[in-house]
Amino acid sequence: MKVLPIARILLVDSHMERRLATKAALTALGVGSVREAAALDEVTDPAVLGSADVLVVQVDDPEDAPANPFRFGAGIPAVLIAEVPAQLLVRAASRAGYDAALGAPLAPRLLYRRIGSVMQRARRLARPAPSPVVQPTADLVSAG
């Protein structure tokens, strides 16, 4: 995926070991940069939040997941990761405003690919829709 070598990811996870392992795996796969925080509350600087291309939040219980601060039109996709059954995870992610959800444990390549797909989707949605091309109608001439 072409966008990932320049991607700026904000990784939020309260478990330091898991956060560092996820960061190392994404870096090894070629992601541009990964900033990390134990909680979204730690990231109070709007410049840090604004400089992220993707938010990745990893939690133990998706019901405790912080609401996606970018969900109202900021154009920054967010991925939620938790170790729960898929139906519960998808519902919790949707309620909290995440663009994608992944069950844990997960292969780093799957997270890499999901980040790429949500970034591409966000870029497509941010692009203005092409204006319809109006073809001039030819005058119909009847021979008769």
ABEGO torsion letter per residue (X at the ends): XAAAAABBBBBBBABAAAAAAAAAAAAAAGBABBBBBABAAABABAAAAAABABBBBBBABAAABBBBAAABGAGBBBBBBBBBBAAAAAAAAAAAGBABBBBOBBBAAAAAAAAAAAAAAAAAAABBBBBBBBBBBBBBBBBX
